[in-house]
Amino acid sequence: MQEYKRIDIQKDQIVPIAEKMRKNGIYLVMIHAFRNKDGQMDVSYDYAVDPAIESYHVVGEESLPSIGEIYDVAATWPERELNELFGLQFEGLDMSQRLFLPEEMLDPQGKGQIMVMPMSELLERNGRGESK
């Protein structure tokens, strides 16, 4: 079984940690995010540091530096995905095109997160619903 280590960090530590990991040949496994029970964003940067996964967590930030220049597509894809799904901002990330959600799925503030609503309402909103 692989060991898992959670390490809480500040947002200004993201880039130096990524640079150190890349220099040492450590793989970026994934970047994850969720809203914790207090409604704060919890973003984790998971690295394969044999024999463990070291998971560096930044809590309470809505804007973070991109590590795309350090880890290329291994970072830019999940950063773009988290931008689209949660509205997280990644400084320096090119968000000129959406990954997979149509523009009409933007939240009311235009930030870009999945809107939670009944399927019937979503279909109606997109002009595909049945008339009642």
Backbone as CSV, one residue per row, in Angstrom:
resi,resn,N_x,N_y,N_z,CA_x,CA_y,CA_z,C_x,C_y,C_z
1,MET,0.847,-1.173,0.000,0.000,0.000,0.000,0.897,1.242,0.000
2,GLN,0.495,2.231,-0.788,1.255,3.466,-0.883,0.871,4.410,0.249
3,GLU,1.870,4.992,0.858,1.646,5.935,1.947,1.176,7.280,1.392
4,TYR,0.338,7.977,2.152,-0.181,9.286,1.767,0.183,10.285,2.860
5,LYS,0.817,11.389,2.453,1.189,12.436,3.404,0.522,13.744,3.004
6,ARG,-0.243,14.315,3.904,-0.849,15.630,3.676,0.049,16.674,4.322
7,ILE,0.383,17.718,3.528,1.233,18.795,3.998,0.534,20.110,3.639
8,ASP,0.176,20.908,4.632,-0.479,22.192,4.393,0.578,23.248,4.101
9,ILE,0.344,24.024,3.045,1.276,25.072,2.630,0.512,26.360,2.332
10,GLN,1.254,27.435,2.105,0.691,28.711,1.671,0.859,28.820,0.160
11,LYS,0.072,29.674,-0.466,0.093,29.773,-1.929,1.454,30.196,-2.471
12,ASP,2.236,30.980,-1.713,3.554,31.395,-2.200,4.583,30.264,-2.183
13,GLN,4.226,29.119,-1.652,5.113,27.955,-1.640,4.872,27.021,-2.827
14,ILE,3.794,27.220,-3.578,3.425,26.317,-4.670,4.529,26.218,-5.716
15,VAL,4.968,27.344,-6.241,5.971,27.345,-7.313,7.319,26.817,-6.829
16,PRO,7.855,27.279,-5.685,9.138,26.718,-5.241,9.100,25.198,-5.015
17,ILE,8.000,24.697,-4.488,7.882,23.247,-4.284,7.857,22.539,-5.638
18,ALA,7.074,23.058,-6.591,7.005,22.443,-7.924,8.377,22.449,-8.595
19,GLU,9.098,23.565,-8.482,10.440,23.643,-9.084,11.386,22.624,-8.461
20,LYS,11.328,22.488,-7.140,12.180,21.513,-6.439,11.833,20.085,-6.865
21,MET,10.545,19.793,-6.917,10.111,18.445,-7.302,10.562,18.122,-8.725
22,ARG,10.349,19.055,-9.636,10.726,18.824,-11.042,12.237,18.620,-11.168
23,LYS,13.003,19.454,-10.473,14.477,19.346,-10.503,14.937,17.970,-10.014
24,ASN,14.199,17.419,-9.043,14.552,16.111,-8.475,13.910,14.940,-9.213
25,GLY,13.249,15.212,-10.346,12.657,14.138,-11.144,11.402,13.531,-10.551
26,ILE,10.721,14.286,-9.692,9.494,13.798,-9.047,8.298,14.135,-9.942
27,TYR,7.448,13.136,-10.167,6.261,13.325,-11.011,5.142,14.034,-10.268
28,LEU,4.481,14.954,-10.978,3.231,15.535,-10.502,2.148,14.522,-10.852
29,VAL,1.473,13.987,-9.856,0.432,12.994,-10.088,-0.856,13.665,-10.536
30,MET,-1.287,14.690,-9.791,-2.541,15.366,-10.120,-2.677,16.608,-9.250
31,ILE,-3.535,17.499,-9.713,-3.953,18.650,-8.916,-5.458,18.473,-8.701
32,HIS,-5.870,18.447,-7.450,-7.276,18.245,-7.091,-7.800,19.470,-6.353
33,ALA,-9.117,19.600,-6.305,-9.722,20.663,-5.507,-11.113,20.249,-5.061
34,PHE,-11.512,20.770,-3.918,-12.873,20.590,-3.422,-13.157,21.706,-2.428
35,ARG,-14.413,21.926,-2.156,-14.794,22.883,-1.114,-14.944,22.109,0.188
36,ASN,-14.240,22.552,1.218,-14.315,21.855,2.494,-15.617,22.202,3.223
37,LYS,-15.796,21.651,4.402,-17.056,21.839,5.134,-17.313,23.292,5.497
38,ASP,-16.267,24.130,5.491,-16.424,25.560,5.763,-16.638,26.373,4.489
39,GLY,-16.718,25.690,3.345,-16.930,26.360,2.072,-15.667,26.913,1.433
40,GLN,-14.514,26.646,2.022,-13.250,27.123,1.477,-12.704,26.140,0.437
41,MET,-12.034,26.688,-0.580,-11.375,25.821,-1.557,-10.195,25.147,-0.886
42,ASP,-10.034,23.863,-1.160,-8.889,23.082,-0.706,-8.274,22.495,-1.968
43,VAL,-7.126,23.023,-2.369,-6.454,22.590,-3.592,-5.225,21.784,-3.204
44,SER,-5.093,20.587,-3.782,-3.942,19.743,-3.452,-3.108,19.464,-4.697
45,TYR,-1.810,19.528,-4.502,-0.822,19.205,-5.519,-0.177,17.901,-5.067
46,ASP,-0.443,16.822,-5.793,0.002,15.494,-5.389,1.223,15.066,-6.196
47,TYR,2.297,14.726,-5.481,3.560,14.319,-6.099,3.901,12.892,-5.692
48,ALA,4.471,12.134,-6.630,4.883,10.749,-6.374,6.290,10.752,-5.802
49,VAL,6.387,10.820,-4.476,7.671,10.813,-3.778,7.803,9.430,-3.158
50,ASP,8.400,8.527,-3.914,8.466,7.115,-3.542,8.964,6.926,-2.124
51,PRO,8.298,6.183,-1.286,7.157,5.314,-1.553,5.814,5.957,-1.234
52,ALA,5.764,7.268,-1.172,4.534,7.939,-0.746,3.999,8.874,-1.826
53,ILE,2.778,9.292,-1.624,2.207,10.427,-2.341,2.244,11.575,-1.348
54,GLU,2.970,12.634,-1.699,2.976,13.832,-0.876,1.958,14.784,-1.471
55,SER,0.992,15.161,-0.670,-0.108,15.996,-1.115,-0.013,17.352,-0.415
56,TYR,0.353,18.377,-1.190,0.528,19.728,-0.671,-0.780,20.493,-0.838
57,HIS,-1.392,20.887,0.275,-2.716,21.518,0.270,-2.634,23.017,0.549
58,VAL,-3.361,23.762,-0.270,-3.544,25.200,-0.070,-5.031,25.403,0.185
59,VAL,-5.364,25.977,1.319,-6.765,26.128,1.720,-7.149,27.605,1.759
60,GLY,-8.343,27.894,1.230,-8.912,29.224,1.347,-8.522,30.202,0.257
61,GLU,-7.881,29.745,-0.792,-7.461,30.632,-1.885,-8.310,30.380,-3.119
62,GLU,-8.670,31.435,-3.816,-9.432,31.323,-5.068,-8.560,31.644,-6.279
63,SER,-7.343,32.148,-6.044,-6.408,32.488,-7.104,-5.035,31.948,-6.717
64,LEU,-4.443,31.165,-7.626,-3.170,30.504,-7.355,-2.229,30.684,-8.542
65,PRO,-0.926,30.577,-8.313,-0.004,30.645,-9.443,-0.060,29.354,-10.259
66,SER,0.047,29.470,-11.563,0.099,28.281,-12.418,1.492,27.653,-12.325
67,ILE,1.534,26.328,-12.359,2.824,25.632,-12.448,2.963,24.973,-13.828
68,GLY,2.194,25.477,-14.793,2.227,24.944,-16.152,3.585,25.066,-16.824
69,GLU,4.326,26.131,-16.531,5.655,26.281,-17.131,6.648,25.290,-16.545
70,ILE,6.338,24.742,-15.400,7.224,23.775,-14.749,6.859,22.349,-15.157
71,TYR,5.574,22.023,-15.147,5.113,20.657,-15.421,4.312,20.509,-16.705
72,ASP,4.292,21.519,-17.554,3.633,21.470,-18.860,2.193,20.972,-18.723
73,VAL,1.776,20.076,-19.617,0.380,19.632,-19.673,-0.054,18.859,-18.425
74,ALA,0.890,18.262,-17.703,0.540,17.561,-16.462,-0.064,18.531,-15.452
75,ALA,0.284,19.811,-15.563,-0.288,20.834,-14.685,-1.356,21.656,-15.390
76,THR,-1.131,22.021,-16.653,-2.084,22.928,-17.300,-3.452,22.298,-17.492
77,TRP,-3.502,21.004,-17.786,-4.815,20.367,-17.973,-5.639,20.409,-16.683
78,PRO,-5.109,19.922,-15.543,-5.935,20.010,-14.329,-6.199,21.453,-13.888
79,GLU,-5.260,22.374,-14.137,-5.521,23.771,-13.797,-6.680,24.318,-14.625
80,ARG,-6.686,24.033,-15.912,-7.784,24.486,-16.765,-9.103,23.848,-16.339
81,GLU,-9.047,22.577,-15.997,-10.247,21.872,-15.557,-10.797,22.492,-14.265
82,LEU,-9.920,22.773,-13.303,-10.363,23.362,-12.039,-10.860,24.789,-12.236
83,ASN,-10.289,25.500,-13.196,-10.787,26.828,-13.531,-12.207,26.725,-14.073
84,GLU,-12.409,25.775,-14.952,-13.720,25.622,-15.582,-14.776,25.098,-14.616
85,LEU,-14.407,24.171,-13.777,-15.381,23.539,-12.892,-15.653,24.325,-11.614
86,PHE,-14.620,24.973,-11.064,-14.766,25.673,-9.789,-14.592,27.177,-9.889
87,GLY,-14.130,27.671,-11.031,-13.860,29.095,-11.152,-12.554,29.513,-10.507
88,LEU,-11.698,28.548,-10.149,-10.382,28.879,-9.595,-9.561,29.609,-10.649
89,GLN,-8.840,30.637,-10.231,-7.981,31.373,-11.146,-6.537,30.899,-10.967
90,PHE,-5.870,30.644,-12.079,-4.460,30.276,-12.051,-3.698,31.345,-12.819
91,GLU,-2.902,32.129,-12.089,-2.172,33.248,-12.669,-1.211,32.752,-13.750
92,GLY,-1.356,33.322,-14.964,-0.494,32.954,-16.076,-1.034,31.831,-16.941
93,LEU,-2.179,31.280,-16.594,-2.765,30.171,-17.353,-3.608,30.701,-18.506
94,ASP,-3.409,30.157,-19.701,-4.196,30.546,-20.873,-5.557,29.861,-20.809
95,MET,-6.600,30.661,-20.606,-7.961,30.124,-20.554,-8.798,30.669,-21.705
96,SER,-8.168,30.841,-22.863,-8.877,31.417,-24.003,-9.904,30.454,-24.593
97,GLN,-9.769,29.167,-24.325,-10.752,28.186,-24.807,-11.169,27.291,-23.656
98,ARG,-12.443,26.887,-23.686,-12.944,25.983,-22.659,-12.550,24.555,-23.000
99,LEU,-12.431,23.723,-22.005,-12.077,22.328,-22.223,-13.260,21.519,-22.736
100,PHE,-14.362,21.540,-21.975,-15.471,20.670,-22.356,-16.851,21.192,-22.009
101,LEU,-16.987,22.132,-21.108,-18.321,22.622,-20.751,-18.746,23.731,-21.699
102,PRO,-19.977,23.687,-22.187,-20.445,24.760,-23.063,-20.547,26.081,-22.301
103,GLU,-20.452,27.184,-23.014,-20.490,28.506,-22.396,-21.754,28.727,-21.570
104,GLU,-22.873,28.121,-21.981,-24.113,28.336,-21.233,-24.115,27.644,-19.874
105,MET,-23.063,26.891,-19.566,-22.960,26.247,-18.257,-22.253,27.142,-17.242
106,LEU,-21.899,28.365,-17.617,-21.260,29.278,-16.679,-22.204,29.607,-15.536
107,ASP,-21.645,29.828,-14.371,-22.469,30.253,-13.252,-22.909,31.698,-13.483
108,PRO,-23.840,32.205,-12.706,-24.356,33.567,-12.942,-23.283,34.659,-12.936
109,GLN,-22.167,34.469,-12.233,-21.097,35.460,-12.212,-20.138,35.276,-13.389
110,GLY,-20.353,34.242,-14.223,-19.493,34.005,-15.375,-18.158,33.391,-15.037
111,LYS,-18.017,32.842,-13.829,-16.749,32.273,-13.405,-16.504,30.897,-14.002
112,GLY,-17.542,30.126,-14.244,-17.380,28.830,-14.860,-17.315,27.681,-13.889
113,GLN,-18.425,27.292,-13.389,-18.469,26.087,-12.573,-19.700,25.295,-12.986
114,ILE,-19.701,24.035,-12.640,-20.858,23.214,-12.972,-22.042,23.725,-12.164
115,MET,-23.112,23.982,-12.858,-24.321,24.426,-12.191,-25.119,23.203,-11.764
116,VAL,-25.531,23.183,-10.520,-26.298,22.059,-10.020,-27.770,22.431,-10.130
117,MET,-28.478,21.695,-10.995,-29.909,21.923,-11.193,-30.516,20.644,-11.740
118,PRO,-31.824,20.514,-11.640,-32.466,19.329,-12.189,-32.220,19.232,-13.699
119,MET,-32.084,18.015,-14.207,-31.829,17.795,-15.629,-32.913,18.429,-16.486
120,SER,-34.178,18.368,-16.052,-35.266,18.951,-16.837,-35.065,20.455,-17.012
121,GLU,-34.619,21.129,-15.964,-34.375,22.571,-16.051,-33.185,22.864,-16.960
122,LEU,-32.149,22.060,-16.860,-30.978,22.238,-17.711,-31.347,22.059,-19.181
123,LEU,-32.122,21.020,-19.492,-32.543,20.793,-20.869,-33.410,21.929,-21.376
124,GLU,-34.327,22.393,-20.534,-35.191,23.502,-20.907,-34.386,24.764,-21.186
125,ARG,-33.387,24.995,-20.361,-32.530,26.157,-20.499,-31.747,26.127,-21.818
126,ASN,-31.398,24.949,-22.275,-30.652,24.785,-23.513,-31.555,24.579,-24.720
127,GLY,-32.865,24.812,-24.551,-33.806,24.707,-25.659,-34.112,23.304,-26.091
128,ARG,-33.853,22.331,-25.239,-34.112,20.936,-25.606,-35.230,20.318,-24.779
129,GLY,-35.794,21.108,-23.879,-36.820,20.564,-23.000,-38.162,20.447,-23.694
130,GLU,-38.974,19.585,-23.157,-40.328,19.416,-23.693,-41.205,20.518,-23.130
131,SER,-42.131,20.997,-23.930,-43.044,22.009,-23.424,-44.056,21.364,-22.492
132,LYS,-44.445,22.117,-21.493,-45.371,21.567,-20.481,-46.763,22.024,-20.723
